[in-house]
Amino acid sequence: MAETRHNGDFTTRYYNDREVIDGAEVLTPVWEIKPNSLLVFPENGMHLPKEKQTLWGWAWGFHPISKVEVSLNAGLTWQDAEIESRDENSWQRFSFEWEPHVIGEFHIVIRASDREGNVQPLLGKRNQVYRSIIFVS
């Protein structure tokens, strides 16, 4: 990996993680894609029947994703999803079998981790966890 970056807009403006530390914005160059994930089904705001469901989506990162976790209660508790192996640099599909036992509103959070131990952060980063709300009736 190169020790320096090209001085173009993408490397100086766009490919940086931004965070505020002690009131000042700090830019950290993005050298590798950190773990990220996205829930494809169900979509945010979707209404589902009270029956067995397969939640699924995609996870990706510079290093292969080794774990995807699903929370149905806004991050209070986590359960492991099934994750497909990575082919070259492809995204990895994950799925989670769920049978809701009650009707109501569910706050779903998806979190990916890679084989190097990097975990998708809950808040404050470009790759923060994916959140959605679904309704079971």
URUR-V474501 format. One line per field, one symbol per residue. ss: DSSP state (@ for helix, = for strand, . for the rest). burial: + if it has 16 or more other ideal C-beta (glycine too) atoms within 10 Angstrom, else -. A space follows every 50 residues. Layout:
BEGIN
ss = ???
burial = ???
END
This chain:
BEGIN
ss = ........@@@@@@.======..======......======.....==.. .=========....=======.=.....==.==........========. ...===========....=..........=======.
burial = --------------++-------------+---++++-+--+-----+-- --+-+++++++-++++++++++--+--+--+-+--+----++++++-+-+ -----+-+++++++---+-+------+-++++-+-+-
END
